[in-house]
Amino acid sequence: MLTLLICQLLDLAVWVVLIWVVLSWIPTTAGHPLQSAKDVLNRVMNPMLRPFRNFLPPLRMGTVGVDLSPLALLVTVFILEGIFC
């Protein structure tokens, strides 16, 4: 029962990360309908990504920095799914 709950939470985490990444690519303004969803997801994602961002700085590609912390989070979630599910 507990392992089923853990597996479902890990699956939910994967979907939240993927949705957050896709929404981060969409430019929005203060009045845009997606802005409130992006704000909620930012509040959920930032605590999960903070440890990875402390360990893994942005990758510089010219003048652009690429944040690899969502990828690191997904790898961690997939490893946990392999262990528990």
Contacts in CASP RR format, 6 or more apart in sequence:
PFRMAT RR
TARGET T0000
AUTHOR 0000-0000-0000
METHOD contacts of the structure
MODEL  1
MLTLLICQLLDLAVWVVLIWVVLSWIPTTAGHPLQSAKDVLNRVMNPMLR
PFRNFLPPLRMGTVGVDLSPLALLVTVFILEGIFC
3 84 0 8 1.000
3 85 0 8 1.000
6 80 0 8 1.000
6 84 0 8 1.000
6 85 0 8 1.000
7 81 0 8 1.000
7 84 0 8 1.000
7 85 0 8 1.000
10 77 0 8 1.000
10 80 0 8 1.000
10 81 0 8 1.000
10 84 0 8 1.000
10 85 0 8 1.000
11 81 0 8 1.000
13 48 0 8 1.000
13 73 0 8 1.000
13 77 0 8 1.000
14 74 0 8 1.000
14 77 0 8 1.000
14 78 0 8 1.000
16 41 0 8 1.000
16 44 0 8 1.000
16 45 0 8 1.000
17 45 0 8 1.000
17 70 0 8 1.000
17 73 0 8 1.000
17 74 0 8 1.000
17 77 0 8 1.000
19 41 0 8 1.000
20 41 0 8 1.000
20 42 0 8 1.000
20 44 0 8 1.000
20 45 0 8 1.000
20 70 0 8 1.000
21 70 0 8 1.000
23 34 0 8 1.000
23 37 0 8 1.000
23 38 0 8 1.000
23 41 0 8 1.000
24 38 0 8 1.000
26 34 0 8 1.000
28 34 0 8 1.000
28 35 0 8 1.000
28 38 0 8 1.000
29 35 0 8 1.000
45 70 0 8 1.000
48 73 0 8 1.000
49 69 0 8 1.000
49 70 0 8 1.000
49 73 0 8 1.000
52 68 0 8 1.000
52 69 0 8 1.000
52 72 0 8 1.000
52 73 0 8 1.000
52 76 0 8 1.000
53 67 0 8 1.000
53 69 0 8 1.000
55 72 0 8 1.000
56 68 0 8 1.000
56 69 0 8 1.000
56 72 0 8 1.000
58 65 0 8 1.000
58 66 0 8 1.000
58 67 0 8 1.000
58 68 0 8 1.000
59 65 0 8 1.000
59 66 0 8 1.000
59 68 0 8 1.000
60 66 0 8 1.000
END
